[in-house]
Amino acid sequence: MIEDNQFPRVAETDLIFLLFRARQSIYRVSEHEASRCGVTLEQATVMRLIEANAEISIENICRIMIREHHTITSLIARMVKNGLVTVTKGARGKISLALTPKGDEILGKMNSTKNRGGGVSILSDLERRRLAHYLQKITKHALQEAGRLEDYDIPGGPGDKIPED
């Protein structure tokens, strides 16, 4: 185990650069895997969100992905056209999203690839929990600075399980 005193000091700009590089690296690996299965990374993300929560709303997808409502509704419309998801309007206008057999099959292929997760699988459970805490803290602060703190509040999302400082 690495001791705290073994970590060198890191300037804020260097840390931002490291976060950017990590994000880009994970994005590229994930994008490549999605592309090999015939979908975009954004489509794959929506499919994973639907798979994880059959009751997920378009609003919560927007919040999780930090995207505008029209962007996600356009993305979902293209996914319906491509036969990846179905959209059903229920009572009182409630929209239900579901994977089609084609979407399910593509997601199954993606979930079976060795690069699932873009490299975070190398972290121990404790390291993942710590990283999640720090990333939530950074995200919350950044959204607060941008005046978009409401995008942080995702009922039942990962933020509900991570303790505040």
KEKE-3310 file (N, C-alpha, C; in steps of 0.2 Angstrom, whole numbers, plus 5000, padded with zeros to 4 digits):
npx = (5004:5003:5010:5003:5013:5021:5016:5019:5018:5005:5002:4988:4984:4991:4985:4972:4975:4979:4967:4960:4967:4965:4951:4950:4957:4950:4938:4942:4945:4933:4924:4930:4927:4913:4911:4915:4905:4895:4888:4887:4897:4889:4876:4878:4880:4867:4860:4866:4862:4848:4847:4852:4843:4827:4816:4821:4821:4820:4824:4832:4842:4848:4853:4862:4871:4874:4869:4859:4841:4835:4845:4847:4834:4834:4844:4839:4828:4835:4840:4829:4825:4835:4833:4837:4831:4815:4802:4789:4773:4765:4751:4746:4756:4768:4784:4791:4806:4814:4826:4828:4828:4839:4846:4849:4857:4868:4872:4876:4887:4895:4897:4904:4917:4934:4939:4929:4924:4934:4947:4946:4945:4957:4958:4957:4943:4942:4950:4942:4930:4936:4940:4928:4922:4930:4929:4915:4914:4922:4915:4902:4906:4911:4899:4892:4899:4896:4883:4874:4870:4859:4860:4868:4860:4855:4842:4844:4855:4874:4879:4871:4876:4888:4898:4898:4911)
npy = (4994:5011:5024:5040:5050:5047:5051:5064:5082:5090:5102:5112:5115:5104:5094:5095:5094:5080:5074:5078:5070:5057:5056:5058:5047:5036:5039:5037:5023:5017:5023:5017:5003:5004:5008:4997:4989:4994:5006:5023:5030:5038:5033:5020:5023:5028:5016:5008:5015:5013:4999:4997:5004:5002:5010:5023:5040:5052:5064:5061:5054:5065:5073:5064:5062:5075:5083:5093:5093:5093:5087:5074:5069:5070:5061:5049:5048:5045:5033:5025:5025:5017:5005:5002:5005:5007:5018:5021:5029:5031:5031:5048:5054:5049:5043:5028:5019:5007:4993:4986:4969:4970:4981:4975:4964:4971:4978:4967:4961:4972:4972:4961:4963:4965:4977:4984:4997:5005:5005:5007:4995:4991:4997:4994:4989:4999:5009:5013:5017:5028:5036:5038:5046:5058:5062:5065:5075:5085:5086:5091:5103:5110:5110:5118:5130:5133:5137:5126:5117:5109:5099:5090:5083:5068:5058:5043:5041:5039:5049:5049:5039:5042:5049:5066:5078)
npz = (5000:4996:5005:5011:5012:5001:4990:4978:4978:4969:4956:4954:4940:4934:4939:4934:4920:4921:4924:4913:4903:4908:4906:4892:4888:4893:4887:4873:4873:4876:4866:4855:4858:4858:4844:4837:4840:4832:4837:4844:4857:4865:4862:4867:4881:4884:4882:4892:4903:4903:4904:4917:4924:4923:4924:4921:4918:4904:4908:4919:4912:4905:4916:4921:4911:4908:4898:4887:4886:4873:4866:4871:4868:4854:4852:4857:4848:4836:4840:4842:4828:4823:4828:4841:4854:4862:4863:4874:4877:4892:4904:4909:4901:4904:4899:4894:4892:4883:4880:4864:4856:4848:4853:4865:4862:4856:4867:4876:4869:4870:4884:4886:4882:4884:4887:4894:4904:4902:4908:4922:4929:4934:4947:4964:4975:4986:4981:4970:4976:4983:4973:4966:4976:4976:4963:4962:4971:4964:4953:4958:4963:4952:4944:4952:4952:4939:4939:4938:4948:4950:4941:4947:4957:4957:4959:4968:4961:4959:4968:4979:4987:4991:5003:5010:5013)
capx = (5000:5006:5008:5002:5019:5025:5013:5022:5013:5003:4999:4981:4984:4994:4979:4967:4978:4979:4960:4958:4970:4961:4945:4951:4959:4944:4933:4944:4944:4926:4922:4932:4923:4906:4911:4916:4898:4891:4885:4891:4898:4883:4871:4880:4879:4860:4858:4868:4858:4841:4848:4853:4837:4821:4812:4825:4817:4824:4827:4838:4848:4851:4857:4868:4876:4875:4867:4852:4835:4834:4851:4845:4828:4836:4848:4834:4824:4839:4841:4822:4825:4840:4830:4840:4827:4808:4799:4781:4770:4760:4746:4748:4762:4775:4788:4795:4811:4816:4830:4825:4832:4845:4850:4851:4862:4874:4875:4879:4893:4900:4898:4908:4923:4939:4940:4923:4925:4940:4953:4946:4945:4964:4958:4954:4937:4943:4952:4936:4926:4939:4940:4921:4920:4933:4926:4908:4916:4924:4909:4897:4909:4911:4892:4889:4902:4893:4876:4870:4870:4853:4862:4871:4856:4852:4839:4846:4862:4880:4880:4867:4879:4895:4898:4900:4916)
capy = (5000:5017:5029:5047:5054:5045:5055:5071:5087:5091:5108:5112:5114:5098:5089:5096:5090:5073:5072:5078:5065:5051:5056:5057:5040:5031:5040:5034:5016:5016:5025:5011:4997:5005:5008:4990:4985:4998:5012:5028:5030:5041:5028:5015:5026:5028:5009:5005:5018:5010:4992:4998:5006:5001:5016:5029:5045:5056:5070:5059:5053:5072:5074:5059:5063:5082:5085:5097:5089:5092:5083:5067:5067:5068:5055:5043:5047:5041:5026:5022:5024:5012:4999:5000:5006:5008:5023:5020:5034:5028:5036:5054:5056:5046:5040:5023:5017:5000:4991:4981:4964:4972:4984:4971:4960:4975:4979:4961:4961:4977:4970:4955:4965:4965:4984:4987:5001:5010:5004:5008:4989:4990:4999:4990:4992:5005:5014:5015:5021:5035:5040:5041:5052:5064:5064:5068:5082:5090:5088:5095:5110:5113:5112:5124:5136:5135:5138:5120:5112:5105:5093:5086:5080:5063:5053:5036:5040:5038:5054:5047:5034:5045:5054:5072:5079)
capz = (5000:4995:5010:5009:5011:4995:4984:4977:4977:4962:4955:4951:4933:4932:4941:4928:4914:4922:4924:4906:4900:4910:4903:4885:4887:4894:4881:4867:4873:4876:4860:4850:4859:4855:4837:4835:4840:4828:4840:4846:4864:4868:4862:4872:4887:4885:4883:4899:4908:4902:4906:4924:4928:4918:4926:4921:4914:4900:4912:4923:4907:4904:4922:4922:4905:4908:4892:4886:4885:4866:4863:4872:4865:4847:4852:4858:4842:4832:4843:4840:4821:4822:4831:4848:4860:4861:4868:4875:4881:4896:4907:4911:4897:4906:4894:4896:4888:4884:4875:4859:4856:4844:4858:4871:4859:4856:4874:4878:4865:4873:4891:4886:4879:4889:4889:4897:4909:4900:4912:4929:4932:4938:4953:4970:4977:4990:4976:4966:4981:4985:4966:4965:4981:4974:4956:4964:4974:4959:4948:4961:4964:4945:4942:4956:4949:4932:4940:4936:4953:4950:4937:4952:4961:4953:4964:4967:4958:4963:4973:4985:4991:4992:5009:5009:5017)
cpx = (5004:5005:5007:5008:5023:5022:5016:5016:5011:5000:4992:4980:4986:4988:4973:4969:4978:4971:4957:4961:4967:4955:4945:4953:4954:4939:4935:4943:4937:4922:4924:4928:4916:4906:4912:4909:4893:4886:4890:4892:4892:4877:4872:4879:4871:4858:4860:4864:4851:4842:4849:4847:4831:4816:4815:4821:4822:4827:4833:4844:4851:4855:4863:4873:4878:4875:4860:4847:4834:4839:4849:4839:4830:4840:4844:4830:4828:4840:4835:4823:4830:4838:4834:4836:4820:4806:4791:4779:4764:4755:4750:4755:4768:4778:4792:4800:4813:4821:4826:4830:4839:4849:4853:4857:4868:4877:4878:4886:4898:4902:4903:4915:4928:4940:4934:4925:4931:4946:4952:4946:4952:4963:4955:4947:4937:4946:4946:4932:4929:4939:4933:4919:4924:4930:4919:4909:4918:4919:4904:4900:4909:4904:4889:4892:4899:4886:4871:4870:4864:4855:4865:4866:4852:4849:4841:4852:4868:4881:4876:4871:4886:4895:4901:4906:4913)
cpy = (5006:5022:5036:5051:5052:5048:5062:5076:5088:5098:5108:5111:5107:5093:5089:5093:5083:5070:5072:5072:5058:5051:5055:5049:5035:5032:5036:5026:5014:5017:5019:5005:4998:5005:5001:4986:4989:5003:5017:5027:5033:5036:5022:5017:5025:5021:5006:5008:5015:5003:4992:5000:5007:5007:5023:5034:5049:5061:5067:5057:5060:5074:5070:5061:5071:5085:5089:5092:5087:5087:5076:5065:5066:5062:5049:5042:5043:5034:5022:5020:5018:5005:4997:5001:5007:5014:5022:5026:5031:5033:5042:5057:5053:5042:5034:5021:5010:4998:4986:4975:4965:4976:4980:4967:4964:4976:4973:4960:4966:4975:4965:4957:4966:4972:4988:4991:5006:5010:5005:5001:4987:4993:4994:4993:4998:5010:5017:5019:5028:5039:5042:5046:5058:5066:5068:5075:5087:5091:5092:5102:5114:5115:5118:5130:5138:5137:5132:5115:5107:5099:5088:5081:5074:5058:5046:5035:5039:5043:5053:5042:5036:5050:5060:5073:5083)
cpz = (5000:5001:5008:5008:5005:4989:4984:4977:4970:4961:4952:4944:4931:4934:4936:4922:4915:4921:4916:4902:4901:4906:4896:4884:4888:4889:4875:4867:4873:4870:4855:4851:4857:4848:4834:4835:4836:4831:4842:4854:4868:4868:4867:4879:4889:4886:4890:4904:4909:4905:4914:4928:4923:4919:4924:4916:4909:4904:4916:4918:4906:4910:4922:4917:4904:4901:4892:4884:4877:4863:4865:4869:4857:4847:4852:4852:4837:4834:4841:4832:4819:4825:4838:4854:4857:4866:4868:4879:4885:4898:4909:4907:4899:4901:4897:4890:4889:4878:4870:4859:4853:4849:4863:4868:4859:4863:4877:4875:4869:4880:4891:4884:4885:4892:4892:4903:4908:4904:4920:4933:4936:4945:4958:4971:4981:4985:4972:4970:4982:4978:4965:4970:4978:4967:4958:4967:4969:4955:4952:4962:4957:4942:4946:4954:4942:4933:4938:4941:4953:4946:4941:4955:4957:4958:4963:4963:4962:4969:4979:4990:4993:4998:5007:5014:5023)
residu = (MET:ILE:GLU:ASP:ASN:GLN:PHE:PRO:ARG:VAL:ALA:GLU:THR:ASP:LEU:ILE:PHE:LEU:LEU:PHE:ARG:ALA:ARG:GLN:SER:ILE:TYR:ARG:VAL:SER:GLU:HIS:GLU:ALA:SER:ARG:CYS:GLY:VAL:THR:LEU:GLU:GLN:ALA:THR:VAL:MET:ARG:LEU:ILE:GLU:ALA:ASN:ALA:GLU:ILE:SER:ILE:GLU:ASN:ILE:CYS:ARG:ILE:MET:ILE:ARG:GLU:HIS:HIS:THR:ILE:THR:SER:LEU:ILE:ALA:ARG:MET:VAL:LYS:ASN:GLY:LEU:VAL:THR:VAL:THR:LYS:GLY:ALA:ARG:GLY:LYS:ILE:SER:LEU:ALA:LEU:THR:PRO:LYS:GLY:ASP:GLU:ILE:LEU:GLY:LYS:MET:ASN:SER:THR:LYS:ASN:ARG:GLY:GLY:GLY:VAL:SER:ILE:LEU:SER:ASP:LEU:GLU:ARG:ARG:ARG:LEU:ALA:HIS:TYR:LEU:GLN:LYS:ILE:THR:LYS:HIS:ALA:LEU:GLN:GLU:ALA:GLY:ARG:LEU:GLU:ASP:TYR:ASP:ILE:PRO:GLY:GLY:PRO:GLY:ASP:LYS:ILE:PRO:GLU:ASP)
# end
